[in-house]
Amino acid sequence: MLDLARLRALHAVYTHGSVGAAAMALGYTPSAVSQQIAKLERETGTTLLERQGRGVALTDAAHLLVSTAQKLMDIVESAEVALEEQRGQPTGQLTMAAFPTAACGLMPPVLARLAREHPALNLRLTEVDSRQSVDMVARGAVDLAVTHDWDIAPLPATEGVERQVIGEDRCDVLVPAGHRLATRTSLVRSDVARERWICQPPGSTCHAWLVRTLREVRTEPDLAFQSGEYATHLALVAAGLGIALVPRLGRGPLPEGAVMVPLEPAPTRTLYALWRAGAARRPSIAVAVRMLREQWQTSGGAPAPASPGHAAPPPLSASEPTSAPVAVSG
C-alpha cells in the first residue's frame, strides 16, 4: 500500500520545484525528503526523480503518482476541515505564505497572536513572491496566502481559490535629505520623471509599474540601481545615490539621510488573503483572515475599496461569534 507521507513528499517536490524547497515547505531536512522518495521508488519499483543539471526532474511515473497524491490529499483535507469545523475551534496545521514585505511587516504580530490565542494550531510560514501565491494555494501547497496586486497586474481569478481584501498599501517617493525635492510637501509624476532611480529588478510588478508610469509622462526612466530588497533601496537613497518608490508595508524607520515625500496620485497595491474553496469552513482560516485585517487596521493601513465577486469564510460557531472576517470583496 502506498504511504501518504511519501506521496506528500513527492507532491511537495513537484509543487516547489526542488528537494530543498520541498523540505523547507514540509519542515523536514532535504535528506529526509530524499529518503521518503527513495522508499516510494522501492515500493513502486520505478524511478521517480531523475537528475537534470543541478536539480531533479519528475518522471512520467512520478507525475502519475502526483496526480494520485493530490486526490488523496484533497480527501484528507476534507476530513480535516470537517473535524475542525465540528470542534468549532482552530486546530491542526495552518500553512501560510506571504510576499517578502508582508512576511516582514504584517505576519509576525498575526502569527504571535494566533499562537497565543490558539495554541492547538501548528503554524507554518513560507516567504514567496506574490506571483507564486495563487498557484500554491490552488495546488494545496499552502492553506492561506497573503498576496498583492497593482493596477497594471490584477490578481488572476483562479477556479477553486477564494479571496478577501486585507487593505491597500500606499507607496511614497524617498529622496536623499539634501535633494532638491526633499522640502516638498508632495510630488507629481513629472517632478520625478528625470531623476536617477533605485528600483526593483526587471520582471517584478513594481519595476513594471515604475517604467510604465514614467513613460506616461514621456520620459525613459534612468534605472541606475536595481535590487530586490527594499532595505537596500533605503540605504542607497540615504547614501545620496538616487530616489526610490517604496511601499509603506514593512518599510520600518527611515535611515538618517532619507526623506519621504508623498507622490500624487498615490501609487497603491491591494493586499489579499487567499484560500481554497474546500477549506473555507475551517475555523483557522476564518480566524487568520480576521486577524490579518485587524492587524492591518491597527497598523494604520488604508482599507481598500470593495467590489463584488469574492467570498469570505462563513462565521464560526456560537462559541466564537466574532472569529469570521467581515465579508469584503476585492
C-alpha positions, 0 to 999 in steps of 0.5 A, spaced: 500 500 500 502 506 498 504 511 504 501 518 504 507 521 507 511 519 501 506 521 496 506 528 500 513 528 499 513 527 492 507 532 491 511 537 495 517 536 490 513 537 484 509 543 487 516 547 489 520 545 484 526 542 488 528 537 494 530 543 498 524 547 497 520 541 498 523 540 505 523 547 507 515 547 505 514 540 509 519 542 515 523 536 514 531 536 512 532 535 504 535 528 506 529 526 509 525 528 503 530 524 499 529 518 503 521 518 503 522 518 495 527 513 495 522 508 499 516 510 494 521 508 488 522 501 492 515 500 493 513 502 486 519 499 483 520 505 478 524 511 478 521 517 480 526 523 480 531 523 475 537 528 475 537 534 470 543 539 471 543 541 478 536 539 480 531 533 479 526 532 474 519 528 475 518 522 471 512 520 467 511 515 473 512 520 478 507 525 475 502 519 475 503 518 482 502 526 483 496 526 480 494 520 485 497 524 491 493 530 490 486 526 490 488 523 496 490 529 499 484 533 497 480 527 501 484 528 507 483 535 507 476 534 507 476 530 513 480 535 516 476 541 515 470 537 517 473 535 524 475 542 525 469 545 523 465 540 528 470 542 534 468 549 532 475 551 534 482 552 530 486 546 530 491 542 526 496 545 521 495 552 518 500 553 512 501 560 510 505 564 505 506 571 504 510 576 499 517 578 502 514 585 505 508 582 508 512 576 511 516 582 514 511 587 516 504 584 517 505 576 519 509 576 525 504 580 530 498 575 526 502 569 527 504 571 535 497 572 536 494 566 533 499 562 537 497 565 543 490 565 542 490 558 539 495 554 541 492 547 538 494 550 531 501 548 528 503 554 524 507 554 518 510 560 514 513 560 507 516 567 504 514 567 496 513 572 491 506 574 490 506 571 483 507 564 486 501 565 491 495 563 487 498 557 484 500 554 491 494 555 494 490 552 488 495 546 488 494 545 496 501 547 497 499 552 502 492 553 506 492 561 506 496 566 502 497 573 503 498 576 496 498 583 492 496 586 486 497 593 482 493 596 477 497 594 471 497 586 474 490 584 477 490 578 481 488 572 476 481 569 478 483 562 479 477 556 479 477 553 486 481 559 490 477 564 494 479 571 496 478 577 501 481 584 501 486 585 507 487 593 505 491 597 500 498 599 501 500 606 499 507 607 496 511 614 497 517 617 493 524 617 498 529 622 496 536 623 499 535 629 505 539 634 501 535 633 494 532 638 491 525 635 492 526 633 499 522 640 502 516 638 498 510 637 501 508 632 495 510 630 488 507 629 481 509 624 476 513 629 472 517 632 478 520 625 478 520 623 471 528 625 470 531 623 476 536 617 477 532 611 480 533 605 485 528 600 483 526 593 483 529 588 478 526 587 471 520 582 471 517 584 478 510 588 478 513 594 481 519 595 476 513 594 471 509 599 474 515 604 475 517 604 467 510 604 465 508 610 469 514 614 467 513 613 460 506 616 461 509 622 462 514 621 456 520 620 459 525 613 459 526 612 466 534 612 468 534 605 472 541 606 475 540 601 481 536 595 481 535 590 487 530 586 490 530 588 497 527 594 499 532 595 505 537 596 500 533 601 496 533 605 503 540 605 504 542 607 497 537 613 497 540 615 504 547 614 501 545 620 496 545 615 490 538 616 487 530 616 489 526 610 490 518 608 490 517 604 496 511 601 499 509 603 506 508 595 508 514 593 512 518 599 510 520 600 518 524 607 520 527 611 515 535 611 515 538 618 517 539 621 510 532 619 507 526 623 506 519 621 504 515 625 500 508 623 498 507 622 490 500 624 487 496 620 485 498 615 490 501 609 487 497 603 491 497 595 491 491 591 494 493 586 499 489 579 499 488 573 503 487 567 499 484 560 500 481 554 497 474 553 496 474 546 500 477 549 506 473 555 507 469 552 513 475 551 517 475 555 523 483 557 522 482 560 516 476 564 518 480 566 524 487 568 520 483 572 515 480 576 521 486 577 524 490 579 518 485 585 517 485 587 524 492 587 524 492 591 518 487 596 521 491 597 527 497 598 523 494 604 520 493 601 513 488 604 508 482 599 507 481 598 500 475 599 496 470 593 495 467 590 489 463 584 488 465 577 486 469 574 492 467 570 498 469 570 505 469 564 510 462 563 513 462 565 521 464 560 526 460 557 531 456 560 537 462 559 541 466 564 537 461 569 534 466 574 532 472 569 529 469 570 521 472 576 517 467 581 515 465 579 508 469 584 503 470 583 496 476 585 492 
